[in-house]
Amino acid sequence: MDFVEALDIKSLPPGSHTVISISGKEVLLFNIDGEISAIGNICLHKGGLLSEGKVEKKYDGHYVTCPWHGWEYNVKTGAAPPGFVTSKPSMILWSKTIRFLFQRYQECYL
């Protein structure tokens, strides 16, 4: 697997989020209490930019709300809030991949 340097982790302080591009895809990175996670930046409903949405602690974790129609995504898992079922796992896949890569980075370099 080839690694692509996306950003210096110091530029993502706790409580912040930013958008990076990896292989032409927009990825939204979060730093929640020192834990890095990522989901796709585009809402699965109508394509709103999640990076323009509000991040809040609610339900069972931290969620970003799409500014267009209010769809919510868990910033760590990419999943919908409790009680909702999604048939589109792309958000969850991004989150798991980024968490794995960041964990490997920490093991190797920190």
C-alpha positions in Angstrom: 0.0 0.0 0.0 1.3 3.4 -0.9 1.1 6.1 1.7 0.2 9.7 0.7 1.2 12.5 3.1 -2.0 14.4 3.5 -1.2 17.0 6.2 0.9 17.6 9.3 -1.1 16.3 12.2 -0.1 19.5 14.2 -2.3 21.5 11.8 -5.4 19.6 13.1 -5.7 20.6 16.8 -8.3 19.0 19.1 -11.8 20.2 18.3 -11.1 21.0 14.7 -11.8 19.5 11.3 -10.4 20.0 7.8 -10.8 18.7 4.3 -8.0 17.0 2.4 -8.0 15.4 -1.1 -6.8 11.8 -1.5 -6.8 10.4 -5.0 -9.3 13.0 -6.1 -11.7 12.3 -3.3 -12.5 14.8 -0.6 -12.0 13.4 2.9 -13.1 15.3 6.0 -10.7 14.8 8.9 -11.7 15.4 12.5 -9.7 15.7 15.7 -12.1 14.9 18.6 -10.3 15.0 21.9 -7.0 14.0 20.3 -8.5 11.1 18.3 -8.3 11.4 14.5 -11.2 10.1 12.3 -12.3 10.7 8.8 -15.4 10.4 6.6 -16.2 11.5 3.1 -16.9 15.2 2.8 -20.0 14.7 0.6 -23.4 14.0 2.1 -24.9 10.8 0.7 -28.4 12.4 0.6 -28.0 15.3 -1.9 -24.3 16.0 -2.0 -24.0 18.8 0.6 -20.5 19.6 1.9 -20.3 18.1 5.4 -17.2 20.4 6.1 -19.7 23.3 6.2 -21.9 21.5 8.8 -22.0 21.8 12.6 -20.1 19.2 14.7 -21.8 18.4 18.0 -21.7 15.8 20.8 -25.0 14.0 20.8 -26.6 10.6 20.9 -23.8 8.1 21.3 -20.8 10.3 20.0 -19.9 13.3 18.0 -21.9 14.0 14.8 -21.6 16.3 11.8 -24.8 17.6 10.4 -25.2 18.3 6.7 -26.0 22.0 6.3 -28.4 21.3 3.4 -31.0 18.9 4.8 -29.8 17.9 8.3 -28.5 14.4 7.6 -26.2 13.4 10.5 -23.0 11.2 10.5 -21.0 9.9 13.4 -17.5 11.4 12.9 -15.8 8.3 14.1 -17.8 5.6 12.3 -19.6 7.5 9.5 -22.8 5.8 10.6 -26.2 7.4 11.0 -27.6 8.2 14.5 -29.0 5.3 16.5 -32.2 4.0 15.1 -31.4 4.7 11.5 -30.1 2.1 9.0 -28.0 3.1 6.0 -27.5 0.9 2.9 -24.5 3.0 1.8 -21.4 2.0 3.7 -18.9 4.3 2.0 -18.7 6.7 5.0 -17.9 3.8 7.4 -15.2 2.4 5.0 -13.4 5.8 4.9 -13.4 6.1 8.7 -12.1 2.5 9.3 -9.3 3.0 6.6 -8.1 6.3 8.0 -8.2 5.1 11.6 -6.1 2.0 10.6 -3.6 4.1 8.7 -3.3 6.7 11.6 -2.9 3.9 14.1 0.0 2.5 12.0 1.5 6.0 11.7 1.4 6.4 15.5 3.0 3.0 16.0 5.8 3.7 13.5 6.6 7.4 14.1 5.3 8.7 17.4 
